[in-house]
Amino acid sequence: MLKVGLTGGIGAGKSEVSRLLVEHGAVLIDADRIAREVVAPGTPGLAAVVDAFGEDVLAADGGLDRPKLGSIVFADPEKLATLNAIVHPLVGARSRALEEAAPADAVVVHDVPLLAENGLAALYDLVIVVDARAETQLDRLVRLRGMTEEDARARMAAQASRDKRLAIADIVVDNDVPLDALERRVADVWAELVRRARTPKE
């Protein structure tokens, strides 16, 4: 098994890269999706979030009001740290369980937005960073996700710097390129991952 950490700044296009890797045959473990699952209605995770932030973060259907919670934590580093202390251990436990269920010869890609921020690079055999200029990230967040420029900038500022992410990269995927160029780059990366997965570890 080859354990790969995949990360990138918000709006860098990491989801597109993970989608392409899955098409090639990767087993994807998506930390964002797991983070939603562990705070679904009726879970201990959601109860802990409500204890920490109050019932105002609940939507009318009893689920988590993510935009409301996001507006609270991304403007306050202490509150963001409180949320992370609740969610990250739950995500870690679920991710390990999914990894253990994967085939022994799999290329397992962990899609982890906060890999650099949380110092997780050592958990993986190698780290892929999806990279894009800040202007590209901002444009995608405002144009494609409908964020205000202020909210987009706050979310970008809450993440690791571009330099900090690149410092932990074994492989960098430039996503300031057209989709066809990105597809070619990911195909090359996949070939390298398969090669490494088949090479006996020392």
C-alpha positions as CSV (number, residue, x, y, z in Angstrom):
1,M,0.0,0.0,0.0
2,L,1.2,3.5,-0.9
3,K,-0.2,6.2,1.4
4,V,-0.4,9.6,-0.3
5,G,-1.3,12.9,1.3
6,L,-3.0,15.3,-1.1
7,T,-3.4,18.9,-0.1
8,G,-3.7,22.4,-1.5
9,G,-5.1,25.8,-0.6
10,I,-8.8,26.5,-0.8
11,G,-9.7,27.1,-4.4
12,A,-6.5,25.6,-5.7
13,G,-8.4,22.8,-7.4
14,K,-7.5,19.9,-5.2
15,S,-11.0,18.3,-5.6
16,E,-10.4,18.1,-9.4
17,V,-7.1,16.4,-8.9
18,S,-8.5,13.9,-6.4
19,R,-11.3,13.1,-8.9
20,L,-8.8,12.4,-11.7
21,L,-6.7,10.2,-9.4
22,V,-9.8,8.2,-8.5
23,E,-10.5,7.8,-12.3
24,H,-7.0,6.3,-12.6
25,G,-7.7,3.8,-9.7
26,A,-6.8,5.5,-6.5
27,V,-8.6,4.7,-3.3
28,L,-9.7,8.1,-2.0
29,I,-10.2,9.0,1.7
30,D,-11.7,12.5,1.7
31,A,-11.2,14.3,5.1
32,D,-13.8,17.0,4.2
33,R,-16.5,14.4,3.5
34,I,-15.6,12.5,6.7
35,A,-15.6,15.8,8.6
36,R,-19.2,16.3,7.5
37,E,-20.1,12.7,8.4
38,V,-18.8,13.0,12.0
39,V,-21.0,16.0,12.7
40,A,-24.1,14.7,11.1
41,P,-27.4,14.9,13.1
42,G,-27.4,12.5,16.0
43,T,-23.6,12.1,16.2
44,P,-21.5,12.8,19.3
45,G,-19.5,15.1,17.1
46,L,-22.4,17.4,16.5
47,A,-23.4,17.4,20.2
48,A,-19.8,18.5,21.0
49,V,-19.9,21.3,18.4
50,V,-23.2,22.6,19.9
51,D,-21.8,22.4,23.4
52,A,-18.9,24.6,22.3
53,F,-20.7,27.1,20.0
54,G,-24.3,27.1,21.0
55,E,-27.5,26.1,19.3
56,D,-27.2,29.1,16.9
57,V,-25.0,26.9,14.7
58,L,-27.9,24.5,14.0
59,A,-30.0,24.8,10.9
60,A,-33.8,24.5,11.0
61,D,-33.5,20.8,10.1
62,G,-31.3,20.1,13.1
63,G,-28.1,19.7,11.0
64,L,-25.1,21.9,11.2
65,D,-25.4,25.4,9.7
66,R,-22.0,25.3,8.0
67,P,-22.0,28.9,6.7
68,K,-22.9,30.2,10.1
69,L,-20.3,28.1,11.9
70,G,-17.7,29.1,9.2
71,S,-18.4,32.8,9.7
72,I,-17.7,32.3,13.5
73,V,-14.5,30.2,13.4
74,F,-12.7,31.7,10.3
75,A,-12.7,35.1,11.9
76,D,-11.3,33.9,15.2
77,P,-8.2,31.6,15.5
78,E,-9.1,30.5,19.0
79,K,-12.6,29.4,18.0
80,L,-11.2,27.6,14.9
81,A,-8.8,25.8,17.2
82,T,-11.7,24.7,19.4
83,L,-13.6,23.4,16.4
84,N,-10.5,21.5,15.1
85,A,-9.9,19.9,18.5
86,I,-13.4,18.4,18.3
87,V,-13.5,17.3,14.7
88,H,-9.9,16.3,13.8
89,P,-9.7,13.3,16.2
90,L,-13.0,12.0,14.9
91,V,-11.8,12.4,11.3
92,G,-8.5,10.7,12.1
93,A,-10.1,7.6,13.6
94,R,-12.5,7.2,10.6
95,S,-9.7,7.8,8.1
96,R,-7.6,5.0,9.7
97,A,-10.5,2.6,9.6
98,L,-11.1,3.3,5.9
99,E,-7.4,2.9,5.1
100,E,-7.2,-0.4,6.9
101,A,-10.1,-1.7,4.7
102,A,-8.3,-0.9,1.5
103,P,-6.6,-3.6,-0.6
104,A,-3.0,-4.3,0.4
105,D,-1.7,-3.1,-3.0
106,A,-3.8,0.0,-3.2
107,V,-2.6,3.6,-3.8
108,V,-4.6,5.3,-1.0
109,V,-5.0,9.1,-1.4
110,H,-5.9,11.0,1.7
111,D,-7.4,14.3,0.6
112,V,-6.5,16.5,3.6
113,P,-7.1,20.3,3.3
114,L,-5.2,21.1,6.5
115,L,-2.3,18.7,6.1
116,A,0.3,21.4,6.3
117,E,-1.4,23.3,9.1
118,N,-1.6,20.3,11.3
119,G,1.9,18.9,10.6
120,L,0.7,15.7,9.1
121,A,3.2,15.1,6.3
122,A,5.0,12.4,8.2
123,L,1.9,10.2,8.2
124,Y,2.2,9.6,4.4
125,D,4.7,7.9,2.1
126,L,4.7,11.1,0.0
127,V,2.7,14.4,-0.2
128,I,1.2,15.9,-3.3
129,V,0.4,19.6,-3.2
130,V,-2.0,21.2,-5.7
131,D,-0.7,24.7,-6.3
132,A,-2.3,27.8,-7.7
133,R,-1.6,31.5,-7.4
134,A,-3.5,33.4,-4.8
135,E,-5.3,35.4,-7.5
136,T,-6.5,32.2,-9.1
137,Q,-7.8,30.9,-5.7
138,L,-9.6,34.1,-5.0
139,D,-11.2,34.2,-8.5
140,R,-12.5,30.6,-8.2
141,L,-13.9,31.1,-4.7
142,V,-15.8,34.3,-5.7
143,R,-16.9,33.2,-9.2
144,L,-17.5,29.5,-8.7
145,R,-18.4,29.2,-5.1
146,G,-20.3,32.4,-4.7
147,M,-18.2,33.7,-1.7
148,T,-17.8,37.4,-1.0
149,E,-14.2,38.6,-1.6
150,E,-13.9,39.3,2.1
151,D,-15.0,35.8,3.1
152,A,-12.7,34.2,0.5
153,R,-9.7,36.2,1.7
154,A,-10.5,35.3,5.4
155,R,-10.6,31.6,4.5
156,M,-7.4,31.8,2.5
157,A,-5.7,33.7,5.4
158,A,-6.8,31.0,7.9
159,Q,-4.8,28.4,6.0
160,A,-1.1,27.7,5.7
161,S,0.9,30.0,3.4
162,R,1.7,28.8,-0.1
163,D,5.4,28.5,0.8
164,K,4.6,26.4,3.9
165,R,2.5,23.9,1.7
166,L,5.2,23.8,-1.0
167,A,7.9,23.1,1.6
168,I,6.3,19.7,2.5
169,A,5.6,18.6,-1.1
170,D,7.2,15.6,-2.7
171,I,5.2,16.2,-5.9
172,V,3.7,19.6,-7.0
173,V,0.7,19.8,-9.4
174,D,0.4,23.2,-11.0
175,N,-3.3,24.0,-11.4
176,D,-2.9,27.4,-13.0
177,V,-3.3,25.5,-16.3
178,P,-6.2,24.5,-18.6
179,L,-8.0,21.2,-17.7
180,D,-6.3,19.2,-20.5
181,A,-2.9,20.1,-19.2
182,L,-4.0,19.2,-15.7
183,E,-5.2,15.8,-16.9
184,R,-1.9,15.1,-18.5
185,R,0.0,16.1,-15.4
186,V,-2.2,13.9,-13.1
187,A,-1.7,11.0,-15.5
188,D,2.1,11.4,-15.1
189,V,1.7,11.6,-11.3
190,W,-0.4,8.5,-11.3
191,A,2.3,6.6,-13.2
192,E,4.8,7.7,-10.6
193,L,2.5,6.6,-7.7
194,V,2.0,3.2,-9.2
195,R,5.7,2.8,-9.7
196,R,6.4,3.7,-6.1
197,A,3.6,1.4,-4.9
198,R,5.3,-1.5,-6.7
199,T,8.8,-0.7,-5.4
200,P,9.5,-2.6,-2.2
201,K,10.0,-0.3,0.8
202,E,13.4,-0.4,2.4
